Amino acid sequence: MRRFLRCVPGLPSALAVVALACVPAVMAAPSSADPGTEAEQESLYVDFEAAAKAYRDGVAQAAGGERRPGKRAAQRAMDRMFDLVERCRRIEGCEADRLVSRFDALLGARTSVAGEGANEAEADPAAAGPAQASPVVEAFPNAADTLNQLNGRDLRELIVQNEAVRAAMAEWLTALRPQLINAHEQYQYMRFLMWPEYERAGLPEALLFAIMARESGGRVHAISPAGAAGLMQFMPATGRRFGLGWQDGYDTRFEPQLASRASTQYLNERFAELGHNLELALAAYNGGEGRVGRLARQNPGKSFWDPAVYNALPKETRDYVPYILSAAWLFLHPEEYGLEFPSVNGAATVLALKQPASINQLTICIGNGESRYGYFRALRNLNPRWLPEAVLPAGTELRVPVVVMPLYDAGCVSGSRAERALALVNARKPEAGPAPREAVATGSRYTVRRGDTLSGIARRHGCSAQTVARVNGLRSPYALRPGQRLSLSGCRG
């Protein structure tokens, strides 16, 4: 990391665990700077060094066996350093590069705080135990003590093992097994963005995974026919309540970290309203807080499974709750059911493109690497602002799994594979038949409906997404709103 990068507006700084990966885009130079006195600048440098020392102390504390307090101390110090670099960039004459160099030097110790490495797990006998069965815990042993806790109780004690839950578990292990495994694989690439939000909110990781697996299957850009969007499938109005929505032409429901944070806020709000009842909170997540709240008030003390509550809910919600509970249980006990989640290196970094390329092009030239199906979904999920076919200029910075970096240098910068990838993404399917007599529509318009995408609209009207975007002044990632009117000038028929 040779320059400091700004996280998405509204996101907190990530722990040094993968501090590089917190960044989705190049940080623009500040439009104006406040004049600063020499004394003010020197004070800022001194504050930064104090934060750097606090960070090193936290790392040492974690390495000495006090992982949780050490991790928290290091995270607070890292947040402080992020803030100070930001302040420095706004002060005229302040040497931000000086601070960035110090920041870079500190990142070398990040795995000590994260608890990612196998060496740390091997050095700590206490890390072994029942919770180690989860591949996620094996990768992050320091999370074991909070992984299963919900309101001070072990989540496994709260999951009712009744017929409905067992039936849902059977589906996860048969027809839905590919979705569950793929969701787990994609989650590991995004874990550094999502899990800290649940950890800070005191919610179990198994619950986060289960909701994400059922709602979106680990696809950041999932959109339901009803208009729910993102990994955690927030409806527009509910999303706005928790800080999600349109900002600078982009729907932040697609941001993994923001969506994860919003879901913690929603769940904790429901827990407070519904007496910390897990099943009722999940029912509200799917079936609506108003309906579930009324049922809870009409049936005080009765559980989700009570016929007076259960039978009053729509079938989708009656199914949804067992799906979440069973997926959470499988996350915690995969080995008991012959379920093997793939081991994924979830560390991420920032790739600065050395030449123009699209995510589609990168997926081809990078190849499979260590992944069964390649890195298309991981690249999309980590960079949700960009359409896969959009050509990004050289210098654009993308979040990528660390394993992608050498693959990019080997296959995407020059050589025959890079040339083939470029030729493939530039290829266009021939038209199905002769063009209509009126080949180009003049002045025709289209009203966006729920579930529409720009590429889908363009395809149906015989032109490219880029053409429609240019005519309508849209910027990538070209997210659309129901009711929006688009000009189809330049499209066929």
GIUR-V700036 format. One record per residue. N is the residue number from 1. PHI is phi as a letter, one per 40 degrees, with the letter a starting at -180 (999 if undefined). Layout:
N_PHI ; N_PHI
This chain:
1_999 ; 2_b ; 3_a ; 4_c ; 5_b ; 6_c ; 7_c ; 8_d ; 9_d ; 10_g ; 11_c ; 12_c ; 13_c ; 14_c ; 15_c ; 16_d ; 17_d ; 18_a ; 19_d ; 20_c ; 21_c ; 22_c ; 23_b ; 24_c ; 25_a ; 26_c ; 27_c ; 28_c ; 29_c ; 30_c ; 31_c ; 32_a ; 33_b ; 34_c ; 35_c ; 36_b ; 37_c ; 38_c ; 39_c ; 40_c ; 41_c ; 42_c ; 43_c ; 44_c ; 45_c ; 46_c ; 47_c ; 48_c ; 49_c ; 50_c ; 51_c ; 52_c ; 53_c ; 54_c ; 55_c ; 56_c ; 57_c ; 58_c ; 59_c ; 60_c ; 61_c ; 62_c ; 63_c ; 64_c ; 65_h ; 66_c ; 67_c ; 68_c ; 69_c ; 70_c ; 71_c ; 72_c ; 73_c ; 74_c ; 75_c ; 76_c ; 77_c ; 78_c ; 79_d ; 80_c ; 81_c ; 82_d ; 83_c ; 84_c ; 85_c ; 86_c ; 87_c ; 88_c ; 89_c ; 90_c ; 91_b ; 92_c ; 93_g ; 94_c ; 95_c ; 96_c ; 97_c ; 98_c ; 99_c ; 100_c ; 101_c ; 102_c ; 103_d ; 104_d ; 105_c ; 106_c ; 107_c ; 108_c ; 109_c ; 110_c ; 111_c ; 112_c ; 113_c ; 114_c ; 115_g ; 116_c ; 117_c ; 118_c ; 119_c ; 120_c ; 121_c ; 122_c ; 123_c ; 124_b ; 125_d ; 126_c ; 127_c ; 128_c ; 129_i ; 130_d ; 131_c ; 132_c ; 133_c ; 134_c ; 135_d ; 136_c ; 137_c ; 138_c ; 139_c ; 140_b ; 141_c ; 142_c ; 143_c ; 144_d ; 145_c ; 146_b ; 147_d ; 148_b ; 149_c ; 150_b ; 151_f ; 152_g ; 153_b ; 154_c ; 155_d ; 156_c ; 157_c ; 158_c ; 159_c ; 160_c ; 161_c ; 162_b ; 163_c ; 164_c ; 165_c ; 166_c ; 167_c ; 168_c ; 169_c ; 170_c ; 171_c ; 172_d ; 173_c ; 174_b ; 175_c ; 176_c ; 177_d ; 178_d ; 179_c ; 180_c ; 181_c ; 182_c ; 183_c ; 184_c ; 185_c ; 186_c ; 187_c ; 188_c ; 189_c ; 190_b ; 191_d ; 192_c ; 193_c ; 194_c ; 195_c ; 196_d ; 197_c ; 198_c ; 199_c ; 200_c ; 201_c ; 202_g ; 203_b ; 204_c ; 205_c ; 206_d ; 207_c ; 208_d ; 209_c ; 210_c ; 211_c ; 212_c ; 213_c ; 214_c ; 215_c ; 216_b ; 217_g ; 218_g ; 219_b ; 220_d ; 221_c ; 222_c ; 223_b ; 224_c ; 225_d ; 226_c ; 227_h ; 228_c ; 229_a ; 230_g ; 231_d ; 232_b ; 233_f ; 234_c ; 235_c ; 236_d ; 237_c ; 238_c ; 239_d ; 240_c ; 241_c ; 242_b ; 243_g ; 244_b ; 245_i ; 246_c ; 247_b ; 248_f ; 249_g ; 250_b ; 251_c ; 252_c ; 253_c ; 254_c ; 255_c ; 256_d ; 257_c ; 258_c ; 259_c ; 260_c ; 261_c ; 262_c ; 263_c ; 264_c ; 265_c ; 266_c ; 267_c ; 268_c ; 269_c ; 270_c ; 271_d ; 272_c ; 273_c ; 274_b ; 275_g ; 276_f ; 277_c ; 278_c ; 279_c ; 280_c ; 281_c ; 282_c ; 283_c ; 284_c ; 285_d ; 286_c ; 287_c ; 288_h ; 289_c ; 290_c ; 291_c ; 292_c ; 293_c ; 294_c ; 295_c ; 296_c ; 297_c ; 298_c ; 299_b ; 300_d ; 301_g ; 302_c ; 303_c ; 304_d ; 305_c ; 306_c ; 307_d ; 308_c ; 309_c ; 310_d ; 311_c ; 312_c ; 313_c ; 314_c ; 315_d ; 316_d ; 317_c ; 318_c ; 319_c ; 320_c ; 321_c ; 322_c ; 323_c ; 324_c ; 325_c ; 326_c ; 327_c ; 328_c ; 329_c ; 330_c ; 331_c ; 332_c ; 333_b ; 334_c ; 335_c ; 336_c ; 337_b ; 338_g ; 339_c ; 340_b ; 341_c ; 342_c ; 343_c ; 344_b ; 345_c ; 346_c ; 347_c ; 348_b ; 349_a ; 350_b ; 351_b ; 352_c ; 353_c ; 354_c ; 355_a ; 356_d ; 357_a ; 358_b ; 359_c ; 360_d ; 361_c ; 362_c ; 363_d ; 364_c ; 365_c ; 366_c ; 367_g ; 368_c ; 369_f ; 370_c ; 371_b ; 372_c ; 373_b ; 374_g ; 375_b ; 376_d ; 377_c ; 378_c ; 379_c ; 380_c ; 381_c ; 382_c ; 383_b ; 384_c ; 385_c ; 386_b ; 387_c ; 388_c ; 389_c ; 390_c ; 391_c ; 392_c ; 393_c ; 394_d ; 395_g ; 396_c ; 397_b ; 398_b ; 399_c ; 400_a ; 401_d ; 402_d ; 403_c ; 404_c ; 405_d ; 406_c ; 407_c ; 408_c ; 409_c ; 410_c ; 411_b ; 412_b ; 413_c ; 414_a ; 415_h ; 416_c ; 417_c ; 418_c ; 419_c ; 420_c ; 421_c ; 422_c ; 423_c ; 424_c ; 425_c ; 426_c ; 427_c ; 428_b ; 429_c ; 430_c ; 431_c ; 432_c ; 433_a ; 434_c ; 435_c ; 436_d ; 437_d ; 438_c ; 439_c ; 440_b ; 441_c ; 442_b ; 443_g ; 444_c ; 445_b ; 446_b ; 447_c ; 448_c ; 449_b ; 450_d ; 451_g ; 452_c ; 453_b ; 454_c ; 455_c ; 456_c ; 457_c ; 458_c ; 459_c ; 460_c ; 461_b ; 462_g ; 463_a ; 464_c ; 465_c ; 466_c ; 467_c ; 468_c ; 469_c ; 470_c ; 471_c ; 472_c ; 473_g ; 474_c ; 475_b ; 476_d ; 477_c ; 478_f ; 479_c ; 480_b ; 481_b ; 482_d ; 483_g ; 484_c ; 485_c ; 486_b ; 487_c ; 488_b ; 489_d ; 490_g ; 491_c ; 492_c ; 493_f
